[in-house]
């Protein structure tokens, strides 16, 4: 049974017109047939600032100077849409605009494994 879950609960990236989309055979969620959700694995936070614009830092439970959060600058949080990924063109366009515009702390929330195609109704609940 665990082997089947590994196969059916694994996400894949599908490229359409050069844009990445996340797909999954079985949705993640709280339904009886859903794959289990693991927020610490399924949701990642990527910090970008003027200091670390080239290499995003993944944030976990502890935040601080190690992650170059500028305490005196505003924090902007961007959550991508259904079936997108934080590395996709829309979030990266937002990132480039904020890094060009000012000196904010930009956090891109990547929840792509919970927002995988074709499971829109489950993504809304997640």
C-alpha positions as CSV (number, residue, x, y, z in Angstrom):
1,X,0.0,0.0,0.0
2,X,2.8,2.5,0.8
3,X,4.4,1.8,-2.5
4,X,1.1,2.7,-4.3
5,X,0.9,5.9,-2.3
6,X,4.4,6.8,-3.3
7,X,3.5,6.4,-6.9
8,X,0.1,8.1,-6.8
9,X,1.0,10.8,-4.3
10,X,4.1,12.0,-6.1
11,X,3.8,15.3,-8.0
12,X,5.2,16.0,-11.4
13,X,5.9,19.1,-13.4
14,X,4.2,19.5,-16.8
15,X,5.5,22.2,-19.1
16,X,3.0,23.9,-21.3
17,X,4.2,26.8,-23.5
18,X,7.4,26.8,-21.4
19,X,5.5,27.4,-18.1
20,X,5.7,24.8,-15.3
21,X,2.5,23.3,-13.9
22,X,2.2,20.9,-11.0
23,X,0.2,17.7,-11.6
24,X,-0.7,14.8,-9.3
25,X,-2.7,11.6,-9.8
26,X,-4.4,11.7,-6.4
27,X,-5.1,15.1,-4.6
28,X,-3.6,16.0,-1.2
29,X,-6.2,16.9,1.4
30,X,-8.5,15.6,4.1
31,X,-10.8,13.3,2.0
32,X,-10.9,9.6,2.3
33,X,-8.9,8.9,-0.9
34,X,-6.6,11.9,-0.6
35,X,-2.8,11.7,-0.1
36,X,-1.8,13.0,3.3
37,X,-0.7,16.6,3.7
38,X,2.6,17.5,5.4
39,X,2.6,21.3,5.7
40,X,6.3,21.4,6.6
41,X,7.1,19.6,3.3
42,X,4.2,20.8,1.1
43,X,4.7,24.5,1.8
44,X,8.0,26.3,1.4
45,X,8.7,29.9,1.9
46,X,11.4,31.6,-0.3
47,X,12.9,34.9,0.9
48,X,14.3,37.4,-1.5
49,X,15.8,40.7,-0.6
50,X,18.3,43.1,-2.3
51,X,21.0,41.3,-0.3
52,X,20.1,37.8,-1.6
53,X,18.3,38.6,-4.8
54,X,20.3,36.0,-6.8
55,X,19.8,33.1,-4.4
56,X,16.5,32.8,-2.6
57,X,16.7,31.5,1.0
58,X,14.2,28.9,2.1
59,X,12.6,29.8,5.4
60,X,11.6,27.3,8.0
61,X,10.4,27.7,11.5
62,X,13.1,30.0,12.7
63,X,13.6,33.3,11.1
64,X,16.4,35.8,11.8
65,X,19.5,37.5,10.6
66,X,20.7,34.2,9.1
67,X,18.1,34.7,6.4
68,X,18.9,38.3,5.8
69,X,15.4,39.6,6.8
70,X,15.7,43.3,6.9
71,X,13.9,44.3,10.1
72,X,13.5,47.9,9.0
73,X,11.9,47.0,5.6
74,X,8.3,45.9,4.8
75,X,7.5,42.3,4.3
76,X,5.6,41.4,1.1
77,X,4.1,37.9,0.8
78,X,3.2,36.5,-2.6
79,X,1.2,33.3,-2.9
80,X,1.0,31.8,-6.4
81,X,-2.2,30.6,-8.0
82,X,-3.6,27.1,-8.7
83,X,-1.2,24.7,-10.5
84,X,1.6,27.3,-10.5
85,X,5.0,27.0,-8.8
86,X,7.1,29.7,-7.0
87,X,9.7,29.2,-9.8
88,X,7.1,29.9,-12.5
89,X,6.9,33.0,-14.6
90,X,4.3,34.9,-12.6
91,X,6.0,34.7,-9.2
92,X,9.4,35.4,-10.8
93,X,8.0,38.5,-12.5
94,X,6.7,39.7,-9.2
95,X,10.0,39.0,-7.6
96,X,11.9,40.9,-10.3
97,X,9.6,43.9,-10.0
98,X,9.9,44.1,-6.2
99,X,13.7,43.7,-6.4
100,X,13.9,46.4,-9.0
101,X,11.5,48.7,-7.3
102,X,12.7,48.8,-3.7
103,X,14.2,47.0,-0.8
104,X,11.4,44.9,0.6
105,X,11.6,41.5,2.1
106,X,9.7,39.4,-0.5
107,X,8.5,36.0,0.6
108,X,7.2,33.7,-2.2
109,X,5.0,31.0,-0.8
110,X,5.2,27.7,-2.7
111,X,2.3,25.4,-2.1
112,X,2.4,23.8,-5.5
113,X,2.0,20.2,-4.2
114,X,-1.3,21.3,-2.5
115,X,-2.4,23.1,-5.7
116,X,-1.8,20.5,-8.3
117,X,-3.8,19.9,-11.4
118,X,-6.5,18.8,-11.9
119,X,-7.7,19.0,-8.3
120,X,-9.0,22.6,-8.1
121,X,-11.7,21.7,-5.6
122,X,-9.2,20.2,-3.2
123,X,-6.8,23.1,-3.7
124,X,-9.5,25.5,-2.6
125,X,-10.0,23.5,0.6
126,X,-6.2,23.3,1.3
